[in-house]
Amino acid sequence: MTAFVSLKSGHTATEDDLRQLVRSRLAGYKVPKHVKFVDTLPKSPVGKILRRALREPLWEEHT
């Protein structure tokens, strides 16, 4: 599982920081194995996050 994270300007976090935060709040199997930092999350005109646009680069890496 991969989590895509867009940090607010002026904030910093590492992949390990985020995993520790999530691990304290969720079950172990729900903790993401990978964390990808992106500048902005792509959204549709309605405001929903376009998950396919986030996943496409990952699919290209595995082919």
Backbone atoms as SQL, in Angstrom:
CREATE TABLE atoms (id INTEGER PRIMARY KEY, chain TEXT, resi INTEGER, resn TEXT, atom TEXT, x REAL, y REAL, z REAL);
INSERT INTO atoms VALUES
  (1, 'A', 1, 'MET', 'N', 0.843, -1.164, 0.000),
  (2, 'A', 1, 'MET', 'CA', 0.000, 0.000, 0.000),
  (3, 'A', 1, 'MET', 'C', 0.894, 1.235, 0.000),
  (4, 'A', 2, 'THR', 'N', 0.511, 2.230, -0.774),
  (5, 'A', 2, 'THR', 'CA', 1.254, 3.475, -0.880),
  (6, 'A', 2, 'THR', 'C', 0.358, 4.629, -0.472),
  (7, 'A', 3, 'ALA', 'N', 0.905, 5.519, 0.339),
  (8, 'A', 3, 'ALA', 'CA', 0.181, 6.729, 0.736),
  (9, 'A', 3, 'ALA', 'C', 0.787, 7.915, -0.006),
  (10, 'A', 4, 'PHE', 'N', -0.053, 8.767, -0.535),
  (11, 'A', 4, 'PHE', 'CA', 0.393, 9.988, -1.186),
  (12, 'A', 4, 'PHE', 'C', 0.111, 11.146, -0.242),
  (13, 'A', 5, 'VAL', 'N', 1.137, 11.957, 0.020),
  (14, 'A', 5, 'VAL', 'CA', 1.031, 13.006, 1.021),
  (15, 'A', 5, 'VAL', 'C', 1.426, 14.340, 0.403),
  (16, 'A', 6, 'SER', 'N', 0.608, 15.341, 0.648),
  (17, 'A', 6, 'SER', 'CA', 0.902, 16.714, 0.258),
  (18, 'A', 6, 'SER', 'C', 0.979, 17.536, 1.537),
  (19, 'A', 7, 'LEU', 'N', 2.173, 17.997, 1.865),
  (20, 'A', 7, 'LEU', 'CA', 2.369, 18.757, 3.089),
  (21, 'A', 7, 'LEU', 'C', 2.002, 20.222, 2.874),
  (22, 'A', 8, 'LYS', 'N', 1.499, 20.850, 3.918),
  (23, 'A', 8, 'LYS', 'CA', 1.226, 22.283, 3.869),
  (24, 'A', 8, 'LYS', 'C', 2.546, 23.023, 3.790),
  (25, 'A', 9, 'SER', 'N', 2.533, 24.204, 3.189),
  (26, 'A', 9, 'SER', 'CA', 3.771, 24.952, 3.056),
  (27, 'A', 9, 'SER', 'C', 4.324, 25.303, 4.433),
  (28, 'A', 10, 'GLY', 'N', 5.626, 25.161, 4.560),
  (29, 'A', 10, 'GLY', 'CA', 6.281, 25.446, 5.821),
  (30, 'A', 10, 'GLY', 'C', 6.355, 24.265, 6.771),
  (31, 'A', 11, 'HIS', 'N', 5.710, 23.144, 6.434),
  (32, 'A', 11, 'HIS', 'CA', 5.736, 21.958, 7.285),
  (33, 'A', 11, 'HIS', 'C', 6.664, 20.907, 6.678),
  (34, 'A', 12, 'THR', 'N', 7.283, 20.144, 7.548),
  (35, 'A', 12, 'THR', 'CA', 8.141, 19.068, 7.084),
  (36, 'A', 12, 'THR', 'C', 7.798, 17.788, 7.820),
  (37, 'A', 13, 'ALA', 'N', 8.038, 16.693, 7.171),
  (38, 'A', 13, 'ALA', 'CA', 7.832, 15.377, 7.770),
  (39, 'A', 13, 'ALA', 'C', 8.608, 14.368, 6.946),
  (40, 'A', 14, 'THR', 'N', 8.998, 13.306, 7.591),
  (41, 'A', 14, 'THR', 'CA', 9.683, 12.236, 6.876),
  (42, 'A', 14, 'THR', 'C', 8.732, 11.048, 6.742),
  (43, 'A', 15, 'GLU', 'N', 9.147, 10.117, 5.931),
  (44, 'A', 15, 'GLU', 'CA', 8.336, 8.915, 5.724),
  (45, 'A', 15, 'GLU', 'C', 8.165, 8.169, 7.052),
  (46, 'A', 16, 'ASP', 'N', 9.221, 8.084, 7.834),
  (47, 'A', 16, 'ASP', 'CA', 9.153, 7.391, 9.119),
  (48, 'A', 16, 'ASP', 'C', 8.252, 8.121, 10.113),
  (49, 'A', 17, 'ASP', 'N', 8.302, 9.456, 10.111),
  (50, 'A', 17, 'ASP', 'CA', 7.430, 10.232, 11.006),
  (51, 'A', 17, 'ASP', 'C', 5.963, 9.917, 10.733),
  (52, 'A', 18, 'LEU', 'N', 5.607, 9.899, 9.466),
  (53, 'A', 18, 'LEU', 'CA', 4.218, 9.648, 9.095),
  (54, 'A', 18, 'LEU', 'C', 3.790, 8.225, 9.422),
  (55, 'A', 19, 'ARG', 'N', 4.693, 7.264, 9.175),
  (56, 'A', 19, 'ARG', 'CA', 4.355, 5.876, 9.503),
  (57, 'A', 19, 'ARG', 'C', 4.143, 5.692, 11.002),
  (58, 'A', 20, 'GLN', 'N', 4.975, 6.327, 11.829),
  (59, 'A', 20, 'GLN', 'CA', 4.812, 6.222, 13.281),
  (60, 'A', 20, 'GLN', 'C', 3.491, 6.836, 13.730),
  (61, 'A', 21, 'LEU', 'N', 3.122, 7.962, 13.149),
  (62, 'A', 21, 'LEU', 'CA', 1.856, 8.604, 13.483),
  (63, 'A', 21, 'LEU', 'C', 0.683, 7.695, 13.134),
  (64, 'A', 22, 'VAL', 'N', 0.719, 7.133, 11.939),
  (65, 'A', 22, 'VAL', 'CA', -0.368, 6.266, 11.493),
  (66, 'A', 22, 'VAL', 'C', -0.400, 4.975, 12.314),
  (67, 'A', 23, 'ARG', 'N', 0.782, 4.439, 12.619),
  (68, 'A', 23, 'ARG', 'CA', 0.855, 3.190, 13.378),
  (69, 'A', 23, 'ARG', 'C', 0.222, 3.348, 14.762),
  (70, 'A', 24, 'SER', 'N', 0.322, 4.546, 15.342),
  (71, 'A', 24, 'SER', 'CA', -0.257, 4.771, 16.667),
  (72, 'A', 24, 'SER', 'C', -1.780, 4.884, 16.618),
  (73, 'A', 25, 'ARG', 'N', -2.336, 5.073, 15.414),
  (74, 'A', 25, 'ARG', 'CA', -3.779, 5.278, 15.290),
  (75, 'A', 25, 'ARG', 'C', -4.517, 4.174, 14.538),
  (76, 'A', 26, 'LEU', 'N', -3.774, 3.347, 13.786),
  (77, 'A', 26, 'LEU', 'CA', -4.409, 2.314, 12.968),
  (78, 'A', 26, 'LEU', 'C', -3.811, 0.947, 13.255),
  (79, 'A', 27, 'ALA', 'N', -4.491, -0.066, 12.793),
  (80, 'A', 27, 'ALA', 'CA', -3.978, -1.427, 12.902),
  (81, 'A', 27, 'ALA', 'C', -2.738, -1.575, 12.026),
  (82, 'A', 28, 'GLY', 'N', -1.853, -2.471, 12.405),
  (83, 'A', 28, 'GLY', 'CA', -0.591, -2.644, 11.704),
  (84, 'A', 28, 'GLY', 'C', -0.718, -2.932, 10.226),
  (85, 'A', 29, 'TYR', 'N', -1.736, -3.713, 9.841),
  (86, 'A', 29, 'TYR', 'CA', -1.875, -4.049, 8.421),
  (87, 'A', 29, 'TYR', 'C', -2.360, -2.866, 7.584),
  (88, 'A', 30, 'LYS', 'N', -2.817, -1.808, 8.212),
  (89, 'A', 30, 'LYS', 'CA', -3.284, -0.633, 7.477),
  (90, 'A', 30, 'LYS', 'C', -2.202, 0.431, 7.304),
  (91, 'A', 31, 'VAL', 'N', -1.060, 0.248, 7.938),
  (92, 'A', 31, 'VAL', 'CA', 0.041, 1.208, 7.835),
  (93, 'A', 31, 'VAL', 'C', 0.653, 1.088, 6.438),
  (94, 'A', 32, 'PRO', 'N', 0.797, 2.196, 5.713),
  (95, 'A', 32, 'PRO', 'CA', 1.335, 2.118, 4.350),
  (96, 'A', 32, 'PRO', 'C', 2.792, 1.673, 4.343),
  (97, 'A', 33, 'LYS', 'N', 3.137, 0.865, 3.353),
  (98, 'A', 33, 'LYS', 'CA', 4.513, 0.405, 3.208),
  (99, 'A', 33, 'LYS', 'C', 5.388, 1.488, 2.576),
  (100, 'A', 34, 'HIS', 'N', 4.774, 2.315, 1.744),
  (101, 'A', 34, 'HIS', 'CA', 5.496, 3.379, 1.055),
  (102, 'A', 34, 'HIS', 'C', 4.747, 4.695, 1.221),
  (103, 'A', 35, 'VAL', 'N', 5.510, 5.785, 1.278),
  (104, 'A', 35, 'VAL', 'CA', 4.918, 7.122, 1.347),
  (105, 'A', 35, 'VAL', 'C', 5.546, 7.947, 0.232),
  (106, 'A', 36, 'LYS', 'N', 4.724, 8.503, -0.622),
  (107, 'A', 36, 'LYS', 'CA', 5.195, 9.354, -1.716),
  (108, 'A', 36, 'LYS', 'C', 4.747, 10.780, -1.435),
  (109, 'A', 37, 'PHE', 'N', 5.678, 11.709, -1.469),
  (110, 'A', 37, 'PHE', 'CA', 5.363, 13.114, -1.263),
  (111, 'A', 37, 'PHE', 'C', 5.112, 13.771, -2.618),
  (112, 'A', 38, 'VAL', 'N', 4.005, 14.478, -2.717),
  (113, 'A', 38, 'VAL', 'CA', 3.644, 15.191, -3.940),
  (114, 'A', 38, 'VAL', 'C', 3.380, 16.656, -3.582),
  (115, 'A', 39, 'ASP', 'N', 3.566, 17.527, -4.565),
  (116, 'A', 39, 'ASP', 'CA', 3.327, 18.952, -4.325),
  (117, 'A', 39, 'ASP', 'C', 1.856, 19.227, -4.068),
  (118, 'A', 40, 'THR', 'N', 1.014, 18.703, -4.954),
  (119, 'A', 40, 'THR', 'CA', -0.429, 18.865, -4.796),
  (120, 'A', 40, 'THR', 'C', -1.124, 17.569, -5.188),
  (121, 'A', 41, 'LEU', 'N', -2.260, 17.326, -4.617),
  (122, 'A', 41, 'LEU', 'CA', -3.060, 16.164, -4.989),
  (123, 'A', 41, 'LEU', 'C', -3.975, 16.569, -6.141),
  (124, 'A', 42, 'PRO', 'N', -3.970, 15.795, -7.243),
  (125, 'A', 42, 'PRO', 'CA', -4.827, 16.148, -8.375),
  (126, 'A', 42, 'PRO', 'C', -6.295, 15.969, -8.003),
  (127, 'A', 43, 'LYS', 'N', -7.100, 16.974, -8.359),
  (128, 'A', 43, 'LYS', 'CA', -8.523, 16.928, -8.022),
  (129, 'A', 43, 'LYS', 'C', -9.373, 17.171, -9.257),
  (130, 'A', 44, 'SER', 'N', -10.567, 16.600, -9.232),
  (131, 'A', 44, 'SER', 'CA', -11.535, 16.796, -10.307),
  (132, 'A', 44, 'SER', 'C', -12.194, 18.164, -10.115),
  (133, 'A', 45, 'PRO', 'N', -12.960, 18.615, -11.091),
  (134, 'A', 45, 'PRO', 'CA', -13.669, 19.887, -10.925),
  (135, 'A', 45, 'PRO', 'C', -14.622, 19.900, -9.727),
  (136, 'A', 46, 'VAL', 'N', -15.065, 18.727, -9.310),
  (137, 'A', 46, 'VAL', 'CA', -15.968, 18.619, -8.174),
  (138, 'A', 46, 'VAL', 'C', -15.202, 18.676, -6.848),
  (139, 'A', 47, 'GLY', 'N', -13.881, 18.410, -6.903),
  (140, 'A', 47, 'GLY', 'CA', -13.064, 18.458, -5.703),
  (141, 'A', 47, 'GLY', 'C', -12.619, 17.103, -5.178),
  (142, 'A', 48, 'LYS', 'N', -12.985, 16.034, -5.893),
  (143, 'A', 48, 'LYS', 'CA', -12.564, 14.701, -5.472),
  (144, 'A', 48, 'LYS', 'C', -11.119, 14.455, -5.926),
  (145, 'A', 49, 'ILE', 'N', -10.373, 13.709, -5.126),
  (146, 'A', 49, 'ILE', 'CA', -8.994, 13.379, -5.476),
  (147, 'A', 49, 'ILE', 'C', -9.004, 12.353, -6.603),
  (148, 'A', 50, 'LEU', 'N', -8.211, 12.624, -7.635),
  (149, 'A', 50, 'LEU', 'CA', -8.124, 11.731, -8.786),
  (150, 'A', 50, 'LEU', 'C', -7.088, 10.648, -8.490),
  (151, 'A', 51, 'ARG', 'N', -7.555, 9.547, -7.919),
  (152, 'A', 51, 'ARG', 'CA', -6.656, 8.469, -7.502),
  (153, 'A', 51, 'ARG', 'C', -5.949, 7.830, -8.688),
  (154, 'A', 52, 'ARG', 'N', -6.616, 7.744, -9.813),
  (155, 'A', 52, 'ARG', 'CA', -5.996, 7.140, -10.996),
  (156, 'A', 52, 'ARG', 'C', -4.776, 7.945, -11.440),
  (157, 'A', 53, 'ALA', 'N', -4.862, 9.271, -11.371),
  (158, 'A', 53, 'ALA', 'CA', -3.731, 10.115, -11.753),
  (159, 'A', 53, 'ALA', 'C', -2.546, 9.910, -10.814),
  (160, 'A', 54, 'LEU', 'N', -2.809, 9.566, -9.569),
  (161, 'A', 54, 'LEU', 'CA', -1.728, 9.294, -8.629),
  (162, 'A', 54, 'LEU', 'C', -1.110, 7.924, -8.883),
  (163, 'A', 55, 'ARG', 'N', -1.922, 6.951, -9.255),
  (164, 'A', 55, 'ARG', 'CA', -1.450, 5.577, -9.438),
  (165, 'A', 55, 'ARG', 'C', -0.703, 5.346, -10.747),
  (166, 'A', 56, 'GLU', 'N', -1.038, 6.097, -11.799),
  (167, 'A', 56, 'GLU', 'CA', -0.454, 5.844, -13.116),
  (168, 'A', 56, 'GLU', 'C', 1.073, 5.818, -13.112),
  (169, 'A', 57, 'PRO', 'N', 1.757, 6.772, -12.475),
  (170, 'A', 57, 'PRO', 'CA', 3.228, 6.692, -12.463),
  (171, 'A', 57, 'PRO', 'C', 3.748, 5.429, -11.768),
  (172, 'A', 58, 'LEU', 'N', 3.048, 4.937, -10.765),
  (173, 'A', 58, 'LEU', 'CA', 3.466, 3.707, -10.090),
  (174, 'A', 58, 'LEU', 'C', 3.328, 2.509, -11.013),
  (175, 'A', 59, 'TRP', 'N', 2.260, 2.473, -11.795),
  (176, 'A', 59, 'TRP', 'CA', 2.067, 1.375, -12.735),
  (177, 'A', 59, 'TRP', 'C', 3.163, 1.369, -13.788),
  (178, 'A', 60, 'GLU', 'N', 3.570, 2.566, -14.246),
  (179, 'A', 60, 'GLU', 'CA', 4.605, 2.656, -15.273),
  (180, 'A', 60, 'GLU', 'C', 5.949, 2.180, -14.737),
  (181, 'A', 61, 'GLU', 'N', 6.217, 2.383, -13.434),
  (182, 'A', 61, 'GLU', 'CA', 7.463, 1.931, -12.837),
  (183, 'A', 61, 'GLU', 'C', 7.555, 0.414, -12.839),
  (184, 'A', 62, 'HIS', 'N', 6.425, -0.273, -12.701),
  (185, 'A', 62, 'HIS', 'CA', 6.422, -1.728, -12.580),
  (186, 'A', 62, 'HIS', 'C', 6.328, -2.455, -13.912),
  (187, 'A', 63, 'THR', 'N', 6.215, -1.724, -15.010),
  (188, 'A', 63, 'THR', 'CA', 6.117, -2.404, -16.311),
  (189, 'A', 63, 'THR', 'C', 7.432, -2.387, -17.032);
